[in-house]
Structures are given as C-alpha cells and as structure tokens.
C-alpha cells in the first residue's frame, strides 16, 4: 500500500522531512559509547558475574546479529518501496510489506537489539542499561516526529497502517 501527497509534515512548515533530533544510528552509537565510558568509570561486573564469557558471547552475538538482520531487512523493504531510509529526506512511499507488516519501526528495534547485544557480549552492564535511554530518545526524538510527518504526508493510508501494525512489536 502506498500513496503520496504534497504536504510536508505540519510541525515543520516548508520542510519535507520529520525533523528528527539526530540520525538513529548515531543515537545508538552514542548509547554504546556512553555505556562503555560508564563501565570504565563505574564498573558493575553484573553480567561478568552472572554469565560466563562463552554464554555472553553467544547470547550477545545472537541478539546483535538478530538486530542487524532485522534492520537490514527493513532497509531492503524501504529500497523496494522506492523510498529512502534517511529520516532527513522526504518519504516518497509507505513501506508496509515484509517485516513492516508486524512492526512499524523494525530498524529502530534492530538498533536497540544491537545495543543490547553489544552490552551482553562485552559484559558491559552500562551499555545494556543504555537500551532504555536510547529507546526513549528514539521514541521521543525520532519515532513520534516521524509519525506526525507520515500522518500529515500520507493521511488515511498511514492512519490505517498505524491501526493495524504495532509501533514496537509489543503494543
């Protein structure tokens, strides 16, 4: 399903993009870097104590790889739909096929899984904990802005999609 109209997001007159606070991969990378910095300054050793190195490596690797696969699948669906993955460029079409039938934000869920997987694999308690603030920044600084933009741009088509598909896969 896809249709377009020529109206930019109502919160950004004259701009044909949602006005996100930062590129989502940069937000995730910031969470990883801050997590490792906090581990260096205030080590907790919880993951190191609870899980052995092989278990951490395996579980973290599975979570990280799953997140990367989810994000790459979603990016492929954007390309297939003929629109850009970059949230600072105009959305030309709605991507509603494939993984987008189940999640409205699979790339962001993938980023969160990657941050968590890195935290687990490297026994970085703070990086694992950073999943929560990264999710909050993504939600308030990216997702809600994108939703307002897409609703203004695609109207009823996007509203029907929102009614049918979960934002994060949980609710």
Backbone as JSON, one array per atom type, in Angstrom:
{
  "sequence": "XXXXXXXXXXXXXXXXXXXXXXXXXXXXXXXXXXXXXXXXXXXXXXXXXXXXXXXXXXXXXXXXXXXXXXXXXXXXXXXXXXXXXXXXXXXXXXXXXXXXXXXXXXXXXXXXXXXXXXXXXXXXXXXXXXXXXXXXXXXXXXXXXXXXXXXXXXXXXXXXXXXXXXXXXXX",
  "N": [[0.85, -1.15, 0.0], [0.62, 2.15, -0.85], [0.66, 5.64, -1.06], [0.92, 9.04, -2.05], [1.16, 12.49, -1.09], [1.44, 16.04, -1.46], [2.05, 17.39, 0.89], [4.09, 18.64, 3.34], [5.35, 17.64, 6.62], [3.28, 18.77, 9.27], [4.37, 19.95, 11.52], [6.67, 21.03, 10.67], [6.79, 23.37, 8.79], [7.3, 24.01, 5.37], [9.35, 22.21, 5.22], [10.16, 19.04, 4.01], [10.43, 16.67, 5.62], [10.71, 14.75, 8.68], [12.11, 16.05, 10.75], [13.89, 14.89, 12.71], [15.76, 14.4, 15.81], [18.39, 13.5, 15.62], [20.48, 11.4, 13.53], [19.29, 8.1, 13.66], [21.16, 5.79, 13.84], [23.36, 7.1, 14.93], [22.41, 7.89, 17.4], [22.12, 5.37, 18.63], [24.83, 4.53, 18.55], [25.9, 6.49, 20.21], [24.77, 5.66, 22.63], [26.1, 3.22, 23.01], [28.81, 4.04, 23.2], [28.66, 5.8, 25.41], [27.82, 3.91, 27.3], [30.08, 2.18, 27.45], [31.95, 4.02, 28.4], [30.85, 4.65, 30.91], [31.05, 2.11, 32.06], [33.8, 1.94, 32.31], [34.31, 4.03, 34.09], [32.61, 3.48, 36.29], [32.52, 0.54, 37.06], [30.4, -2.36, 37.12], [30.17, -5.15, 36.97], [28.12, -7.05, 36.82], [26.99, -8.57, 34.61], [29.31, -9.94, 34.01], [29.63, -11.51, 36.25], [27.26, -13.02, 36.34], [26.99, -14.35, 33.87], [29.01, -16.58, 32.01], [31.96, -16.14, 29.9], [31.68, -17.44, 27.37], [28.94, -17.9, 27.17], [27.98, -15.26, 27.34], [29.15, -14.24, 25.01], [27.91, -15.84, 23.05], [25.08, -15.41, 23.46], [24.98, -12.6, 23.34], [25.99, -12.26, 20.76], [24.0, -13.52, 19.21], [21.79, -11.85, 19.77], [22.77, -9.37, 18.84], [23.28, -9.98, 16.11], [20.69, -10.69, 15.3], [19.39, -8.23, 15.6], [20.81, -6.68, 13.71], [20.14, -8.09, 11.37], [17.36, -7.71, 11.3], [17.21, -4.9, 11.02], [18.54, -4.61, 8.55], [16.86, -6.06, 6.83], [14.56, -4.47, 7.0], [15.56, -2.06, 5.9], [16.01, -2.93, 3.31], [13.37, -3.32, 2.51], [12.51, -0.69, 2.46], [14.03, 0.3, 0.31], [12.97, -1.33, -1.7], [10.36, -0.35, -1.75], [10.85, 2.07, -2.84], [11.71, 4.33, -1.43], [13.63, 6.43, 0.81], [15.87, 5.42, 3.45], [16.84, 7.32, 5.11], [15.95, 9.57, 7.6], [15.96, 12.3, 7.26], [15.34, 12.98, 4.75], [12.78, 13.36, 2.2], [9.88, 11.29, 2.55], [8.82, 9.05, 0.2], [7.14, 6.94, -0.32], [5.0, 4.66, 1.5], [6.35, 2.06, 3.39], [5.16, -1.04, 3.76], [5.27, -3.73, 3.55], [6.58, -7.09, 4.09], [8.63, -7.24, 6.93], [7.51, -4.96, 7.91], [4.85, -5.47, 8.14], [4.47, -6.37, 10.65], [5.82, -4.78, 12.46], [6.09, -1.32, 13.04], [8.43, 0.06, 13.29], [10.91, -1.4, 12.6], [13.65, -0.99, 12.04], [14.54, 0.57, 14.15], [13.97, -1.04, 16.34], [15.76, -3.03, 15.68], [18.18, -1.58, 16.01], [18.1, -1.16, 18.8], [18.24, -3.82, 19.69], [20.82, -4.38, 18.78], [22.39, -2.64, 20.36], [21.84, -3.74, 22.89], [22.81, -6.36, 22.47], [25.56, -5.89, 22.08], [26.18, -4.9, 24.61], [25.7, -7.21, 26.19], [27.47, -9.13, 25.01], [29.99, -7.99, 25.48], [30.06, -7.85, 28.21], [29.22, -5.44, 29.26], [27.68, -3.78, 31.45], [26.58, -1.21, 31.73], [26.23, -0.48, 29.06], [24.27, -2.28, 28.26], [22.26, -1.37, 29.96], [21.88, 1.1, 28.77], [20.1, 0.69, 26.74], [17.54, 1.44, 27.47], [17.54, 4.4, 27.82], [18.34, 5.0, 25.16], [16.19, 3.94, 23.73], [14.18, 5.65, 24.64], [15.06, 8.15, 23.65], [15.0, 7.58, 20.91], [12.25, 7.09, 20.66], [10.96, 9.54, 21.47], [12.44, 11.52, 20.14], [12.63, 10.74, 17.51], [10.74, 8.67, 16.49], [8.06, 9.6, 17.23], [8.06, 12.07, 15.96], [8.44, 11.27, 13.3], [6.07, 9.84, 12.94], [4.09, 11.88, 13.13], [4.83, 13.36, 10.88], [4.53, 11.44, 8.79], [1.81, 10.88, 9.0], [0.74, 13.37, 8.33], [1.69, 13.53, 5.73], [0.81, 11.17, 4.35], [-1.75, 10.73, 5.22], [-4.91, 9.16, 5.57], [-4.1, 6.62, 4.71], [-1.75, 6.12, 6.16], [-2.76, 6.33, 8.75], [-4.53, 4.12, 8.83], [-2.63, 2.1, 8.58], [-1.21, 2.5, 10.99], [-3.21, 1.77, 12.79], [-3.34, -0.93, 12.33], [-0.8, -2.1, 12.68], [1.68, -2.74, 15.12], [3.65, -0.39, 16.93], [6.17, -0.95, 18.21], [6.2, -3.69, 18.32], [5.39, -4.78, 20.64], [3.15, -3.57, 21.67]],
  "CA": [[0.0, 0.0, 0.0], [1.36, 3.39, -0.83], [0.19, 6.78, -1.81], [1.66, 10.23, -1.66], [0.58, 13.8, -1.32], [2.5, 17.03, -1.49], [2.05, 18.19, 2.1], [5.13, 18.28, 4.3], [4.89, 17.48, 8.0], [2.67, 20.01, 9.76], [5.22, 20.56, 12.53], [7.86, 21.54, 10.0], [6.35, 24.03, 7.57], [8.33, 24.25, 4.37], [10.32, 21.11, 5.22], [9.54, 17.76, 3.68], [11.04, 15.6, 6.41], [10.13, 14.81, 10.02], [12.87, 16.84, 11.71], [14.36, 14.06, 13.84], [16.79, 15.06, 16.6], [19.71, 13.04, 15.17], [20.37, 10.13, 12.81], [19.11, 7.0, 14.61], [22.37, 5.02, 14.15], [24.22, 7.92, 15.78], [21.82, 7.8, 18.74], [22.51, 4.05, 19.14], [26.27, 4.56, 18.78], [26.11, 7.29, 21.42], [24.45, 4.81, 23.77], [27.18, 2.24, 23.18], [30.0, 4.76, 23.66], [28.41, 6.23, 26.78], [27.82, 2.71, 28.14], [31.46, 1.74, 27.7], [32.58, 5.03, 29.26], [30.35, 4.45, 32.27], [31.66, 0.87, 32.55], [35.19, 2.25, 32.67], [34.3, 4.9, 35.27], [31.85, 2.88, 37.4], [32.25, -0.86, 36.68], [29.41, -3.04, 37.95], [30.52, -6.57, 36.9], [26.95, -7.92, 36.98], [26.99, -9.55, 33.52], [30.54, -10.72, 34.14], [29.41, -12.46, 37.34], [26.1, -13.87, 36.08], [27.19, -15.15, 32.65], [30.39, -16.86, 31.61], [32.34, -15.47, 28.65], [31.13, -18.1, 26.19], [27.5, -17.64, 27.17], [27.82, -13.84, 26.97], [29.49, -14.09, 23.59], [26.89, -16.47, 22.22], [23.8, -14.71, 23.59], [25.18, -11.25, 22.79], [26.15, -12.39, 19.31], [22.68, -13.82, 18.64], [20.96, -10.64, 19.88], [23.36, -8.39, 17.93], [23.04, -10.43, 14.73], [19.25, -10.58, 15.06], [19.09, -6.81, 15.41], [21.36, -6.25, 12.42], [19.34, -8.71, 10.31], [16.07, -7.02, 11.28], [17.42, -3.57, 10.45], [18.89, -4.74, 7.13], [15.63, -6.47, 6.14], [13.7, -3.28, 6.91], [16.17, -1.14, 4.94], [15.73, -3.5, 2.0], [11.96, -3.05, 2.2], [12.43, 0.72, 2.09], [14.54, 0.41, -1.06], [11.98, -1.99, -2.54], [9.21, 0.55, -1.86], [11.26, 3.27, -3.57], [11.87, 5.47, -0.54], [14.93, 6.47, 1.47], [15.92, 5.08, 4.87], [17.3, 8.5, 5.84], [14.79, 10.32, 8.08], [16.09, 13.73, 6.95], [14.93, 13.16, 3.36], [11.34, 13.14, 2.06], [9.33, 9.93, 2.38], [8.12, 9.01, -1.07], [6.16, 5.85, -0.26], [4.94, 3.92, 2.75], [6.83, 0.68, 3.35], [4.22, -1.8, 4.59], [5.42, -5.16, 3.24], [7.61, -7.81, 4.82], [8.68, -7.05, 8.38], [6.65, -3.82, 8.24], [3.51, -5.99, 8.43], [4.46, -6.75, 12.06], [6.44, -3.71, 13.25], [6.19, -0.06, 12.31], [9.78, 0.59, 13.44], [11.86, -2.51, 12.73], [15.05, -0.55, 12.06], [14.85, 1.06, 15.49], [14.01, -2.24, 17.19], [17.05, -3.63, 15.36], [19.24, -0.81, 16.68], [18.04, -1.45, 20.24], [18.79, -5.17, 19.88], [22.27, -4.32, 18.58], [22.98, -2.03, 21.56], [21.77, -4.75, 23.95], [23.72, -7.46, 22.14], [26.93, -5.44, 22.36], [26.31, -4.86, 26.07], [25.81, -8.58, 26.7], [28.68, -9.79, 24.51], [31.2, -7.42, 26.07], [29.85, -7.74, 29.65], [29.12, -4.02, 29.55], [26.41, -3.58, 32.15], [26.05, 0.11, 31.42], [25.76, -0.46, 27.67], [22.98, -2.97, 28.28], [21.31, -0.44, 30.58], [21.65, 2.23, 27.86], [18.99, 0.37, 25.83], [16.36, 2.21, 27.91], [17.59, 5.79, 27.36], [18.38, 5.04, 23.7], [14.81, 3.73, 23.3], [13.42, 6.88, 24.93], [15.47, 9.18, 22.69], [14.44, 7.18, 19.62], [10.8, 7.24, 20.68], [10.53, 10.95, 21.53], [13.17, 12.38, 19.21], [12.58, 10.24, 16.13], [9.5, 7.97, 16.12], [6.87, 10.44, 17.31], [8.18, 13.08, 14.9], [8.18, 10.6, 12.03], [4.64, 9.51, 12.86], [3.36, 13.11, 12.78], [5.16, 13.68, 9.48], [3.92, 10.46, 7.88], [0.36, 11.07, 9.04], [0.44, 14.57, 7.54], [2.05, 13.29, 4.33], [0.06, 10.08, 3.73], [-3.14, 10.79, 5.68], [-5.66, 7.98, 5.98], [-3.32, 5.4, 4.45], [-0.86, 5.91, 7.29], [-3.59, 6.08, 9.94], [-4.97, 2.72, 8.77], [-1.44, 1.29, 8.87], [-0.97, 2.62, 12.43], [-4.24, 0.99, 13.5], [-3.15, -2.35, 12.03], [0.54, -2.61, 12.99], [2.27, -2.27, 16.38], [4.8, 0.52, 16.81], [7.41, -1.58, 18.65], [6.05, -5.13, 18.35], [4.9, -5.19, 21.96], [1.83, -2.98, 21.89]],
  "C": [[0.9, 1.22, 0.0], [0.61, 4.45, -1.6], [0.92, 8.0, -1.28], [0.76, 11.44, -1.77], [1.7, 14.82, -1.16], [2.58, 17.87, -0.23], [3.17, 17.74, 3.03], [4.54, 18.14, 5.7], [4.4, 18.8, 8.56], [3.52, 20.7, 10.82], [6.46, 21.21, 11.94], [7.47, 22.23, 8.7], [7.51, 24.31, 6.64], [9.39, 23.17, 4.3], [9.58, 19.82, 4.89], [10.35, 16.63, 4.31], [10.57, 15.79, 7.85], [10.91, 15.63, 11.04], [13.31, 16.06, 12.93], [15.54, 14.74, 14.53], [18.21, 14.69, 16.16], [19.5, 11.77, 14.35], [20.28, 8.97, 13.81], [20.35, 6.14, 14.86], [23.34, 5.78, 15.06], [23.71, 7.9, 17.23], [22.23, 6.47, 19.38], [24.01, 4.01, 19.46], [26.61, 5.37, 20.02], [25.82, 6.49, 22.67], [25.54, 3.8, 24.06], [28.42, 2.92, 23.76], [29.82, 5.21, 25.11], [28.39, 5.03, 27.74], [29.22, 2.22, 28.46], [32.21, 2.74, 28.59], [32.14, 4.86, 30.7], [30.89, 3.15, 32.87], [33.1, 1.1, 33.02], [35.24, 3.07, 33.96], [33.69, 4.23, 36.49], [31.53, 1.42, 37.08], [31.3, -1.53, 37.67], [29.67, -4.55, 38.02], [29.34, -7.51, 37.08], [26.94, -8.98, 35.88], [28.19, -10.48, 33.6], [30.38, -11.81, 35.2], [28.32, -13.47, 37.0], [26.32, -14.81, 34.9], [28.66, -15.35, 32.36], [30.69, -16.23, 30.26], [31.75, -16.12, 27.4], [29.63, -17.85, 26.06], [27.22, -16.2, 26.75], [28.08, -13.64, 25.49], [28.42, -14.66, 22.69], [25.58, -15.69, 22.26], [23.91, -13.3, 23.0], [25.29, -11.27, 21.28], [24.82, -12.66, 18.61], [21.8, -12.58, 18.66], [21.46, -9.57, 18.9], [23.07, -8.74, 16.47], [21.56, -10.34, 14.37], [18.85, -9.13, 14.81], [19.59, -6.3, 14.08], [20.54, -6.83, 11.26], [17.98, -8.02, 10.18], [16.19, -5.65, 10.62], [17.74, -3.65, 8.95], [17.68, -5.17, 6.3], [14.71, -5.27, 5.95], [14.26, -2.28, 5.9], [15.94, -1.63, 3.51], [14.29, -3.25, 1.57], [11.75, -1.58, 1.84], [12.9, 0.9, 0.64], [13.55, -0.19, -2.06], [10.76, -1.1, -2.78], [9.56, 1.84, -2.62], [11.37, 4.51, -2.7], [13.19, 5.34, 0.21], [14.82, 6.05, 2.93], [16.3, 6.29, 5.71], [16.1, 9.35, 6.29], [14.89, 11.83, 7.83], [15.83, 14.01, 5.47], [13.44, 12.88, 3.25], [10.99, 11.65, 1.94], [8.48, 9.93, 1.12], [6.99, 7.99, -1.09], [6.11, 5.31, 1.16], [5.5, 2.52, 2.51], [5.95, -0.12, 4.31], [4.33, -3.31, 4.37], [6.5, -5.78, 4.13], [7.51, -7.57, 6.32], [7.8, -5.88, 8.82], [5.18, -4.22, 8.42], [3.34, -6.27, 9.93], [4.96, -5.64, 12.98], [6.45, -2.43, 12.42], [7.62, 0.48, 12.33], [10.85, -0.5, 13.55], [13.33, -2.08, 12.72], [15.45, -0.09, 13.45], [14.86, -0.07, 16.51], [15.35, -2.95, 16.95], [18.21, -2.91, 16.02], [19.27, -1.09, 18.18], [18.58, -2.85, 20.54], [20.31, -5.16, 19.71], [22.96, -3.71, 19.8], [22.97, -3.06, 22.7], [22.71, -5.91, 23.71], [25.18, -7.11, 22.41], [27.16, -5.41, 23.87], [26.5, -6.25, 26.65], [27.14, -9.21, 26.29], [29.95, -9.29, 25.19], [31.09, -7.24, 27.59], [29.83, -6.28, 30.08], [27.74, -3.73, 30.14], [25.77, -2.24, 31.78], [25.56, 0.2, 29.97], [24.42, -1.18, 27.57], [21.91, -2.05, 28.89], [20.97, 0.73, 29.67], [20.54, 1.94, 26.84], [17.77, 1.23, 26.2], [16.47, 3.68, 27.48], [17.67, 5.92, 25.84], [16.96, 4.86, 23.15], [13.97, 4.99, 23.52], [13.77, 8.0, 23.96], [14.91, 8.85, 21.31], [12.93, 7.44, 19.59], [10.39, 8.72, 20.59], [11.21, 11.83, 20.49], [13.09, 11.97, 17.75], [11.17, 9.71, 15.8], [8.28, 8.88, 16.14], [6.88, 11.53, 16.24], [7.9, 12.47, 13.53], [6.7, 10.28, 11.87], [3.81, 10.74, 12.5], [3.58, 13.48, 11.32], [4.45, 12.73, 8.51], [2.4, 10.57, 7.87], [-0.04, 12.29, 8.21], [0.68, 14.3, 6.05], [1.12, 12.27, 3.65], [-1.38, 9.94, 4.23], [-3.73, 9.47, 6.12], [-4.9, 6.67, 5.74], [-2.41, 5.11, 5.64], [-1.66, 5.65, 8.56], [-4.11, 4.64, 9.97], [-3.8, 1.78, 9.09], [-1.13, 1.32, 10.37], [-1.97, 1.79, 13.24], [-3.98, -0.51, 13.4], [-1.84, -2.92, 12.58], [1.1, -1.93, 14.25], [3.51, -1.42, 16.13], [6.11, -0.21, 17.11], [7.33, -3.11, 18.68], [5.52, -5.64, 19.67], [3.47, -4.73, 22.2], [1.5, -2.06, 20.75]]
}
